Amino acid sequence: PTHYTMIASVAFLFASASCALSPTLAFQVNSSAIGSNIARSIGSSIVTDASKPTPLTTMASSTTATTADAPTDENNASKSYLYVPSERDEHYRGNIAKYLLDLDDVGATFDFCGGMMFQLVLSDKLKSHLQTISSNTNNNGDQQPVIHPASQSLMNRTPDYQKSAAADNTSIFHGRELRQIPTANGGMGFVLQLSYADPSGTVSAIDESNVAGKGAEAAWSGEAVDPQGWSSEEIATYDGWRGDSFRQWRKGSMYEAEGFDAFSDQFGKEAFGLNHRFFLHLDDRERMWLSAEDGCEGTPSEGRSLMGKLGGILFGK
C-alpha cells in the first residue's frame, strides 16, 4: 500500500506541475526559466528556520497578529461563511470590503486550476482603504468592491473594458502573482497580492505624451502610490492581456530597485512574480472568483488542496 501511495502522490504532483506550466490553464512561468523554477520550487519546500522569511500572516501588515496567531486549515474551515455562498451573503450583506479583509486576515487560499493554491495577501495601503469603506458602509456604498455577475466571467466582458493599466480599487484591482514563497498558505509557495491603485488616475488616448504597454488601447495617468504596489515601471509597461511567457517577470532585486524596498523581507529572497489586473465575479453557483485579465482565476478554498497536502507529505511541509 505504501508503494502505491507514493506512486499516486508523485502522479498527482506531476499533474499539478503540468497544470502550473500550462499557458491555457493557469499562470505560467517564462519558458526560458521553467526548468530552474521547478528546481527552486522543490528546493524551497525544504528550508531551515534560519532561511525562512517571516510568515505571510505576520508580514502582510505591521499591525497583524504574531506567528502564534497565524491561521490554520482547521480554523479556516470553521469560518464556513468565507466559502459557502449562501452563508457569505447572509454574513456580509453586501460589505464586500469586509469580506476581502477577512479572507486576508485568515490567510485564505484561492484554488486555481483545480489544485494550485494561492494565498491572498492585501497590501497595507489597500487594507487601510478597505477598512475605511467597511466601517462606513452607509457613506461609502459606491466605493464597495464590485462582484460582477456570472455573465461577466472575463474582464473583457465587463462594462467599458479597455486594454490599459487602469484600476479603481472597486471594479478592477492592481495585483501580482508571486511564486517561490515557502511560508505561503496552501503548501505550494504561491501568493496573489492585491494592492492600491491611484484613485486620481484617468484614461486617455495613447500619444507621444504618454506611454502604455504593448497592445494597449489606452494610457492611464495613475502614479505609483502604494509602497507595496505597482511601480511606475509596472504601470508604464503593463500588458496583462498578453501571454505570460511574453511578459516581464520580476525577481526581488528588480522589485526593490523599482521601489518595493521590503519585497524580499516580506516574501523571501527567492520570490519572483508578475503583475496582473484582477476583478471579482460570480459563477452560476454564486461562488466568487478572483480573476486575472488573462482569464486565469481562483475561488476561495477551505484549506489546502489535495496537491498541497501531497506536496507537504513528500517534501516535509
C-alpha positions as CSV (number, residue, x, y, z in Angstrom):
1,P,0.0,0.0,0.0
2,T,2.9,2.4,0.8
3,H,4.3,1.8,-2.6
4,Y,1.1,2.6,-4.4
5,T,0.5,5.7,-2.2
6,M,3.9,7.1,-3.2
7,I,3.2,6.4,-6.9
8,A,-0.2,8.1,-6.6
9,S,1.4,11.1,-4.8
10,V,4.1,11.5,-7.5
11,A,1.4,11.3,-10.2
12,F,-0.7,13.9,-8.6
13,L,2.3,16.2,-8.1
14,F,3.3,15.7,-11.7
15,A,-0.2,16.7,-12.8
16,S,-0.1,19.8,-10.6
17,A,3.2,20.8,-12.1
18,S,1.9,20.3,-15.6
19,C,-1.1,22.4,-14.8
20,A,1.2,25.1,-13.4
21,L,3.2,25.2,-16.6
22,S,0.2,25.2,-19.0
23,P,-0.3,28.6,-20.7
24,T,-4.1,27.9,-21.1
25,L,-5.0,26.6,-17.6
26,A,-3.0,28.7,-15.1
27,F,-0.4,31.3,-14.7
28,Q,2.8,30.2,-16.5
29,V,6.5,31.0,-16.0
30,N,8.7,32.3,-18.7
31,S,9.7,29.3,-20.8
32,S,13.4,30.0,-20.6
33,A,13.2,29.8,-16.8
34,I,10.8,26.8,-16.4
35,G,13.4,24.2,-15.5
36,S,15.2,26.3,-12.9
37,N,11.9,27.5,-11.4
38,I,10.7,23.9,-10.9
39,A,14.0,23.1,-9.3
40,R,13.7,26.1,-7.0
41,S,10.1,25.1,-6.2
42,I,11.2,21.7,-4.9
43,G,14.2,23.2,-3.1
44,S,12.2,25.9,-1.4
45,S,9.9,23.2,0.1
46,I,12.8,22.1,2.3
47,V,14.0,25.1,4.2
48,T,15.7,25.7,7.5
49,D,14.2,28.0,10.1
50,A,17.1,30.4,9.6
51,S,16.3,30.7,5.8
52,K,12.5,31.2,6.2
53,P,11.1,34.7,5.8
54,T,8.6,35.8,8.4
55,P,5.2,34.0,7.9
56,L,3.0,35.9,5.5
57,T,0.2,36.3,8.0
58,T,2.5,38.5,10.0
59,M,4.3,40.2,7.2
60,A,1.2,41.5,5.5
61,S,0.9,44.4,7.9
62,S,2.9,45.8,10.8
63,T,-0.3,45.6,12.9
64,T,-1.3,41.9,12.3
65,A,-1.1,39.1,14.7
66,T,2.1,37.3,15.8
67,T,3.0,33.9,14.3
68,A,1.3,32.2,17.2
69,D,-2.0,33.6,15.9
70,A,-1.4,32.5,12.3
71,P,-4.5,30.8,10.8
72,T,-4.6,27.0,10.3
73,D,-6.7,24.8,8.0
74,E,-8.8,23.9,11.0
75,N,-9.9,27.4,12.0
76,N,-10.3,28.4,8.3
77,A,-12.8,25.5,7.9
78,S,-14.8,26.7,10.9
79,K,-15.5,30.0,9.2
80,S,-17.7,28.5,6.5
81,Y,-19.2,31.9,5.6
82,L,-16.0,32.6,3.8
83,Y,-16.6,29.7,1.4
84,V,-20.3,28.9,1.3
85,P,-22.1,31.4,-1.0
86,S,-25.4,31.5,1.0
87,E,-23.6,32.0,4.3
88,R,-21.3,34.6,2.8
89,D,-24.3,36.7,1.5
90,E,-26.1,36.4,4.9
91,H,-22.9,37.3,6.9
92,Y,-21.6,40.2,4.9
93,R,-24.9,41.7,3.4
94,G,-23.0,43.5,0.6
95,N,-20.0,44.5,2.6
96,I,-17.5,43.1,0.1
97,A,-14.7,45.2,1.6
98,K,-15.1,43.4,4.9
99,Y,-15.2,40.0,3.1
100,L,-11.8,40.7,1.4
101,L,-10.4,41.9,4.7
102,D,-11.5,38.7,6.4
103,L,-10.1,36.5,3.6
104,D,-6.7,38.3,4.0
105,D,-6.9,38.1,7.8
106,V,-7.2,34.3,7.9
107,G,-4.6,33.8,5.2
108,A,-7.2,32.3,2.9
109,T,-6.2,30.4,-0.2
110,F,-7.7,30.6,-3.7
111,D,-7.9,27.4,-5.7
112,F,-6.6,27.9,-9.2
113,C,-6.5,25.2,-11.9
114,G,-8.2,22.6,-9.7
115,G,-5.4,22.5,-7.1
116,M,-3.0,25.4,-7.3
117,M,-3.4,27.1,-4.0
118,F,-2.6,30.9,-3.9
119,Q,-2.7,32.7,-0.6
120,L,-4.5,36.1,-0.8
121,V,-2.4,39.0,0.6
122,L,-3.5,42.6,0.6
123,S,-1.0,45.4,0.7
124,D,-1.2,47.6,3.8
125,K,-2.5,50.6,1.8
126,L,-5.3,48.6,0.2
127,K,-6.1,47.1,3.5
128,S,-6.4,50.6,5.1
129,H,-8.6,51.7,2.2
130,L,-10.9,48.7,2.6
131,Q,-11.1,49.1,6.4
132,T,-12.4,52.7,5.9
133,I,-15.1,51.5,3.4
134,S,-16.0,48.5,5.5
135,S,-16.7,50.6,8.7
136,N,-18.7,53.3,6.9
137,T,-21.0,51.3,4.6
138,N,-23.8,54.0,4.7
139,N,-21.5,56.7,3.3
140,N,-19.2,54.6,1.1
141,G,-21.5,52.2,-0.7
142,D,-20.3,53.5,-4.1
143,Q,-16.7,52.6,-3.1
144,Q,-17.5,49.0,-2.2
145,P,-15.7,46.4,-4.3
146,V,-17.9,45.1,-7.1
147,I,-18.5,41.4,-7.6
148,H,-19.5,41.2,-11.3
149,P,-22.3,38.8,-12.4
150,A,-21.7,35.4,-13.9
151,S,-22.3,36.7,-17.3
152,Q,-19.1,38.8,-16.9
153,S,-16.8,36.0,-16.2
154,L,-13.9,37.5,-18.2
155,M,-12.6,41.0,-17.7
156,N,-13.1,41.9,-21.4
157,R,-16.9,41.3,-20.8
158,T,-17.2,44.0,-18.1
159,P,-18.6,47.4,-18.9
160,D,-16.3,49.9,-20.6
161,Y,-13.4,47.4,-20.7
162,Q,-10.2,48.7,-22.3
163,K,-6.7,47.2,-22.5
164,S,-4.8,49.6,-20.2
165,A,-3.2,49.7,-16.7
166,A,-6.2,51.5,-15.2
167,A,-7.6,50.3,-11.9
168,D,-10.1,51.9,-9.5
169,N,-9.9,49.7,-6.3
170,T,-13.6,48.8,-6.8
171,S,-14.2,47.1,-10.2
172,I,-10.6,46.5,-11.1
173,F,-7.6,46.0,-8.8
174,H,-3.9,46.0,-9.3
175,G,-2.2,42.9,-8.2
176,R,0.6,40.3,-8.6
177,E,1.1,36.6,-9.0
178,L,4.0,35.7,-6.7
179,R,5.9,32.4,-6.5
180,Q,8.6,30.7,-4.6
181,I,7.3,31.8,-1.1
182,P,8.0,28.9,1.3
183,T,5.7,30.3,4.0
184,A,2.6,30.8,1.8
185,N,-0.5,29.0,3.0
186,G,-1.7,26.2,0.8
187,G,1.7,24.5,0.8
188,M,2.7,25.4,-2.8
189,G,4.6,28.6,-2.4
190,F,2.1,30.8,-4.3
191,V,0.6,34.2,-3.3
192,L,-1.9,36.5,-5.0
193,Q,-1.2,40.1,-3.8
194,L,-3.7,42.9,-4.3
195,S,-2.6,46.5,-3.9
196,Y,-3.9,50.0,-4.0
197,A,-4.2,52.0,-7.3
198,D,-4.0,55.7,-7.7
199,P,-7.6,57.0,-7.5
200,S,-6.8,60.1,-9.4
201,G,-5.6,58.2,-12.5
202,T,-7.5,58.8,-15.7
203,V,-7.7,57.0,-19.1
204,S,-6.8,58.8,-22.3
205,A,-5.7,58.1,-25.9
206,I,-2.2,57.0,-26.4
207,D,0.1,59.7,-28.0
208,E,3.6,61.0,-27.7
209,S,2.9,62.5,-24.3
210,N,2.1,59.2,-22.5
211,V,3.1,55.6,-22.6
212,A,1.4,52.2,-22.4
213,G,2.2,48.6,-22.6
214,K,2.3,46.5,-25.8
215,G,-1.2,46.1,-27.4
216,A,-2.8,48.7,-25.1
217,E,-5.9,50.6,-26.2
218,A,-5.5,53.5,-23.8
219,A,-3.0,55.1,-21.5
220,W,-3.5,55.5,-17.7
221,S,-2.2,58.6,-15.9
222,G,-2.1,57.0,-12.4
223,E,1.1,57.1,-10.4
224,A,2.8,54.6,-8.1
225,V,1.1,55.5,-4.7
226,D,1.4,52.2,-2.8
227,P,4.8,51.3,-1.4
228,Q,4.0,47.6,-1.8
229,G,2.0,48.1,-5.1
230,W,2.8,48.6,-8.7
231,S,5.9,50.6,-9.6
232,S,6.0,53.3,-12.2
233,E,7.7,50.8,-14.5
234,E,5.0,48.2,-14.0
235,I,2.3,50.8,-14.8
236,A,4.1,52.1,-17.9
237,T,4.7,48.6,-19.4
238,Y,1.6,46.7,-18.3
239,D,0.4,44.3,-20.9
240,G,-1.6,41.7,-18.9
241,W,-3.8,40.7,-21.9
242,R,-0.8,39.1,-23.5
243,G,0.5,35.6,-22.7
244,D,2.7,35.3,-19.6
245,S,5.7,34.0,-21.5
246,F,5.9,37.3,-23.4
247,R,5.7,39.5,-20.4
248,Q,8.2,40.9,-17.9
249,W,8.6,38.7,-14.8
250,R,10.4,40.3,-11.9
251,K,12.7,39.0,-9.2
252,G,13.1,40.5,-5.8
253,S,16.1,42.6,-6.8
254,M,14.1,44.2,-9.6
255,Y,11.1,44.9,-7.3
256,E,13.4,46.6,-4.8
257,A,15.2,48.6,-7.5
258,E,11.8,49.9,-8.6
259,G,10.8,51.0,-5.1
260,F,9.4,48.0,-3.2
261,D,12.2,48.1,-0.7
262,A,10.9,45.4,1.6
263,F,9.9,42.8,-1.0
264,S,12.5,40.2,0.0
265,D,11.8,40.8,3.7
266,Q,8.1,40.2,3.1
267,F,8.1,37.4,0.6
268,G,11.6,35.8,0.7
269,K,14.8,36.2,-1.3
270,E,13.8,33.5,-3.9
271,A,10.3,35.1,-4.7
272,F,9.5,36.3,-8.1
273,G,6.3,37.5,-9.8
274,L,4.2,39.1,-12.5
275,N,1.7,41.9,-12.3
276,H,-1.9,41.5,-13.3
277,R,-5.1,43.4,-13.2
278,F,-7.8,41.5,-11.2
279,F,-11.6,41.6,-10.8
280,L,-14.2,39.7,-8.9
281,H,-17.1,37.8,-10.4
282,L,-19.7,35.1,-9.5
283,D,-20.4,31.8,-11.3
284,D,-23.7,30.1,-11.8
285,R,-23.4,28.6,-8.3
286,E,-22.9,32.0,-6.8
287,R,-19.3,31.3,-5.9
288,M,-16.9,34.3,-6.0
289,W,-13.9,34.1,-8.3
290,L,-10.8,36.3,-8.3
291,S,-9.9,36.5,-12.0
292,A,-6.8,38.0,-13.8
293,E,-7.1,39.9,-17.0
294,D,-5.8,36.9,-19.0
295,G,-8.7,34.7,-17.7
296,C,-6.8,32.7,-15.0
297,E,-8.8,32.6,-11.9
298,G,-9.4,31.0,-8.5
299,T,-12.1,30.7,-5.8
300,P,-11.8,30.8,-2.0
301,S,-10.9,27.3,-0.8
302,E,-11.2,25.7,2.7
303,G,-7.5,24.9,3.5
304,R,-5.0,23.0,1.4
305,S,-5.8,21.2,-1.8
306,L,-5.0,17.5,-2.3
307,M,-2.0,18.6,-4.3
308,G,-0.8,20.8,-1.5
309,K,-1.2,18.1,1.1
310,L,0.7,15.5,-1.1
311,G,3.4,18.1,-1.6
312,G,3.7,18.5,2.2
313,I,3.9,14.7,2.7
314,L,6.7,14.3,0.1
315,F,8.7,17.5,1.0
316,G,8.2,17.7,4.7
317,K,5.9,20.7,4.9
